[in-house]
Amino acid sequence: MKIDEAMIAEADGEQKSDEQLIAEAEMTPCMGVCVADGDTGWCFGCGRTQVEIDDWQMFDAAKKTTLETELKGRVTELLERRKAERAAGGASGRRGRNRRLKV
């Protein structure tokens, strides 16, 4: 990722330190699970799709904030659906439809 002057300058005119820039560049919702649901494409750990994972560092703060709000609901939905499937005895074929994500 290339860091340009716009990324360095704060709204109040202060510049960020190298440490701050690195920390912000590395912050993602990743939980280290990196397996996508076969139906929705959502990661079981963070809720993102492969495209959202690939493009995360290009999103502005507003897009990230909006998406982070959605991600919590996605993960909850995935987990609740999986619990319901297991309770109904239908979980045996689920794992074969899930896929590893590229991070």
N, C-alpha and C positions, 0 to 999 in steps of 0.2 A: 504494500500500500504506500503510495507516495503522499508525503505530508506537505501541504502547500501553506502559504501565508494565511489563508482564510481559516484553516484549521488551527493555526497557532494563536491567532488573535482572539482574545476574549471580547465579549460585548462591551465591557468597560475599558477596553484598551490594554489590559494587562496581557502579557504573554505567558503561556503555559510552559512549565519546565519539561525537559525531555522525559522525565519520569512520569509526569502527568499524561503526556501524549501517549507514551507506551502503555500505561495502565488503561487509558480509554480505548486504545486500539485493540487491546487484548480482552476487554470485557464483552462477554457474550452470555446468553442464557444457557449455554451448553452445560449439561449435567454429566456428560461422559458416557451416556447410554448408547446413543447413535444408532438406533434401530428404528426404522420407519414402519408404521402400520401399513399393511398391504392394501387397505381400502382407502384411507384418507391421505396417505403419504406423510402424515405427521410423525415426528420423532416421539417415541415413548418417554424420553427424558425431558426434552425442552419444548416439544410441541411444534417446532418449525418444520417446514418442508425443505427439501434439498435446495431449491432455489433461494429460499430465505436464508439458509445457512451460507450458501455461496455469496449472496449479496449483502450480508449483514453489515460489513464494514463500510459499505457505500451508503447505507441508510442514514438520513439525518436524525437528530435527536427526537423530533416529533414522531417520525415513522417508527423508530425503535420503541418509544413509549407506548404508542398505540398498539403495536404488535405484541409487546410484552404483556399488555392487558389481555389480549386475545389468547396468548399462549397458555396462561393458567387454566382457562376454560377448556382448551383443547386437551391438555394433559388429563384434566379431571374427567372429561368425556371419554377419553381412551381407556382410562383405568376403570371407570364405572361400567363401560361396555364389556371390557374384558372380564370383570368380576361376574357380571350377569351371564356371560357366555359360559364361564366355568361352572357357575351354579346350575345352569341348565344342561351341563354335560356336553357342551359343544366346543370346548376349547382344543380338542385333539388336533384339528387341522389348522388352527390359527397360525402357529409358528412358521409353518412352511410358506405362508404368504407374506410374512414380514421380510424386510430387507435391510442390510447394513447401509448406513449413510456414509458418504465421503466427507470427512472433515479436514 
